Every structure is written in structure tokens, then in C-alpha cells.
Amino acid sequence: MIGRLNHVAIAVPDLNSAMAMYRETLGADVAEPFDQPEHGVTVVFITLPNTKIELIHPLGDDSPINNFLAKNPDGGIHHMCYEVGDIIAARDQLIANGARVLGNGEPKIGAHGKPVLFLHPKDFNGTLIELEQV
Amino acid sequence: MIGRLNHVAIAVPDLNSAMAMYRETLGADVAEPFDQPEHGVTVVFITLPNTKIELIHPLGDDSPINNFLAKNPDGGIHHMCYEVGDIIAARDQLIANGARVLGNGEPKIGAHGKPVLFLHPKDFNGTLIELEQV
């Protein structure tokens, strides 16, 4: 069912220093930040030859990553996003296998303008998984 | 400097259930486990179209991931591995930029039989980074 690893998302407490670290210390291809108000985050994509890193920083008081950064003040790996061909078929197969889908179970539009869903980390070895339909 | 994302490593408390979850629930291509006694882990590679997931489970009482699993009993994302062309040049450039290399600073041979180094997570937004020379 899962296809490519679309991205790994890293929550960071300071976007400018994280961008500088990836651009200058690690020599990666770092884009400019953009706000995603409907997801409560500011996002920076880092393009690697085979996948992307997504730096995420809280946008607003209700950001869904505020709790994560309170528990991990240095930042940390927040989620992994796998591509699927049909997100509704994937969701229904996962639920039939006993996995829990977060929220109301309906896909939202993610950072790439495509439907996404998140799966419960307790069902996947403590890993928050995003599925994105491509 | 950094090239492809070689793999994302996920520490798991129960290798068999994690393998079944990736193989059956997520429909991924899951290989068989192999022991890496010099790294204190048993490893399972999951091949995605563009990168790999590495499930890691403690091997022996001194496993370097025992502490991680004590803090994260469900498991969790343990590290990310980036490919570099010349690991000594990469190390020296990182140290010149103020980053800390773990251990004695000399590369070890990793799970793919190639030289690897680990960087201090405090210098990289709470993310443990492995560099592998390819």
C-alpha cells in the first residue's frame, strides 16, 4: 500500500537557525518558509535527491505542534509521510486492520495541496504517520 | 554536503509485531532480520521506492538503544541517515562549523558495510543524524 517516503517532518523551535544549519552546516537545498494557517504551522522544505525534509514551526497559539515542542524543547522528528495512490481505499484498509485514523477520519488538504490523513502513533511503534494521496 | 536520505531508523520494542505491521497493515516490502552485534542491534530493512526504513531492536544488555526504548516504550523514530561522498571531509567540515561528532570521531562500519558517523542531536534540532559514505 505505502509508496515513496514523501518527507520527514522535523519540528524546530527556531526556524531561522534550523534553516541556516541545514543550508550552511549540512549544505542542503533549503527553500523559503511559507505559512500554513489551516495546519497551524510555518513550513520550510529541504529538497534532497530522493525525498524531502519538512521543517515545521508553530503558527499561532493553537498550533498542533506546541505540545510536541513543549516536550521536546530542542525540536525533534515529528512525523513521516508516505505516499498512497488512493487515500480513501488506504484508510478503509487500515481501519479494517485495526489502525486508528486521527481526527474525524476525513482527509484534509496538506502542505502540497493534496489529501492527507494522520494515523495514531500508538498503532505504529510511536511513529506519527501521514499518508498523502499522489 | 548531504546527499540522499539513505534510511530512517525506527526503534521497536517487538520486532515481529513491527514487521507484521509494516508488511501486512502498510503493505511494504519487509526483509528478514539480521544481527549487528558490533552495533548492539538486530536490524530489519523495509524497502520503499525511494529510500529505506530500518527497524532496530536491542541486541544484548549493552545495546545503545536500550535507553531510548526505556524512555519511549512504544518505540519511535531513532535517527535519520544521510549519504555523503567523503565521510572524513564531511566530518572535518562539520567540526569546523561547530557540530559535535559522537564517539571518538572515527567512522565505524555500519549496517551496509560502509563507514558511518553519528552527530550530536543537540546540534541538529533534537535529531540524531547518521552520515554514511557511499
HADDOCK unambig.tbl for C-alpha pairs under 7 A between the chains (distance, minus, plus):
assign (segid A and resid 1 and name CA) (segid B and resid 26 and name CA) 5.67 0.50 0.50
assign (segid A and resid 1 and name CA) (segid B and resid 27 and name CA) 4.65 0.50 0.50
assign (segid A and resid 1 and name CA) (segid B and resid 28 and name CA) 6.60 0.50 0.50
assign (segid A and resid 2 and name CA) (segid B and resid 26 and name CA) 5.94 0.50 0.50
assign (segid A and resid 2 and name CA) (segid B and resid 27 and name CA) 6.28 0.50 0.50
assign (segid A and resid 2 and name CA) (segid B and resid 28 and name CA) 6.23 0.50 0.50
assign (segid A and resid 3 and name CA) (segid B and resid 48 and name CA) 6.28 0.50 0.50
assign (segid A and resid 3 and name CA) (segid B and resid 49 and name CA) 6.33 0.50 0.50
assign (segid A and resid 4 and name CA) (segid B and resid 48 and name CA) 5.79 0.50 0.50
assign (segid A and resid 4 and name CA) (segid B and resid 49 and name CA) 5.27 0.50 0.50
assign (segid A and resid 4 and name CA) (segid B and resid 50 and name CA) 5.65 0.50 0.50
assign (segid A and resid 5 and name CA) (segid B and resid 50 and name CA) 6.75 0.50 0.50
assign (segid A and resid 5 and name CA) (segid B and resid 51 and name CA) 6.94 0.50 0.50
assign (segid A and resid 12 and name CA) (segid B and resid 125 and name CA) 6.06 0.50 0.50
assign (segid A and resid 25 and name CA) (segid B and resid 94 and name CA) 6.26 0.50 0.50
assign (segid A and resid 25 and name CA) (segid B and resid 97 and name CA) 6.16 0.50 0.50
assign (segid A and resid 26 and name CA) (segid B and resid 1 and name CA) 5.70 0.50 0.50
assign (segid A and resid 26 and name CA) (segid B and resid 2 and name CA) 5.95 0.50 0.50
assign (segid A and resid 27 and name CA) (segid B and resid 1 and name CA) 4.64 0.50 0.50
assign (segid A and resid 27 and name CA) (segid B and resid 2 and name CA) 6.27 0.50 0.50
assign (segid A and resid 28 and name CA) (segid B and resid 1 and name CA) 6.60 0.50 0.50
assign (segid A and resid 28 and name CA) (segid B and resid 2 and name CA) 6.22 0.50 0.50
assign (segid A and resid 48 and name CA) (segid B and resid 3 and name CA) 6.27 0.50 0.50
assign (segid A and resid 48 and name CA) (segid B and resid 4 and name CA) 5.79 0.50 0.50
assign (segid A and resid 49 and name CA) (segid B and resid 3 and name CA) 6.32 0.50 0.50
assign (segid A and resid 49 and name CA) (segid B and resid 4 and name CA) 5.27 0.50 0.50
assign (segid A and resid 50 and name CA) (segid B and resid 4 and name CA) 5.64 0.50 0.50
assign (segid A and resid 50 and name CA) (segid B and resid 5 and name CA) 6.75 0.50 0.50
assign (segid A and resid 50 and name CA) (segid B and resid 50 and name CA) 5.94 0.50 0.50
assign (segid A and resid 51 and name CA) (segid B and resid 5 and name CA) 6.94 0.50 0.50
assign (segid A and resid 74 and name CA) (segid B and resid 122 and name CA) 6.77 0.50 0.50
assign (segid A and resid 74 and name CA) (segid B and resid 125 and name CA) 5.12 0.50 0.50
assign (segid A and resid 74 and name CA) (segid B and resid 126 and name CA) 5.20 0.50 0.50
assign (segid A and resid 75 and name CA) (segid B and resid 125 and name CA) 4.72 0.50 0.50
assign (segid A and resid 75 and name CA) (segid B and resid 126 and name CA) 5.05 0.50 0.50
assign (segid A and resid 76 and name CA) (segid B and resid 125 and name CA) 5.78 0.50 0.50
assign (segid A and resid 76 and name CA) (segid B and resid 126 and name CA) 4.56 0.50 0.50
assign (segid A and resid 76 and name CA) (segid B and resid 127 and name CA) 5.37 0.50 0.50
assign (segid A and resid 77 and name CA) (segid B and resid 127 and name CA) 6.34 0.50 0.50
assign (segid A and resid 94 and name CA) (segid B and resid 25 and name CA) 6.25 0.50 0.50
assign (segid A and resid 97 and name CA) (segid B and resid 25 and name CA) 6.16 0.50 0.50
assign (segid A and resid 122 and name CA) (segid B and resid 74 and name CA) 6.79 0.50 0.50
assign (segid A and resid 125 and name CA) (segid B and resid 12 and name CA) 6.04 0.50 0.50
assign (segid A and resid 125 and name CA) (segid B and resid 74 and name CA) 5.13 0.50 0.50
assign (segid A and resid 125 and name CA) (segid B and resid 75 and name CA) 4.70 0.50 0.50
assign (segid A and resid 125 and name CA) (segid B and resid 76 and name CA) 5.76 0.50 0.50
assign (segid A and resid 126 and name CA) (segid B and resid 74 and name CA) 5.20 0.50 0.50
assign (segid A and resid 126 and name CA) (segid B and resid 75 and name CA) 5.04 0.50 0.50
assign (segid A and resid 126 and name CA) (segid B and resid 76 and name CA) 4.54 0.50 0.50
assign (segid A and resid 127 and name CA) (segid B and resid 76 and name CA) 5.35 0.50 0.50
assign (segid A and resid 127 and name CA) (segid B and resid 77 and name CA) 6.33 0.50 0.50
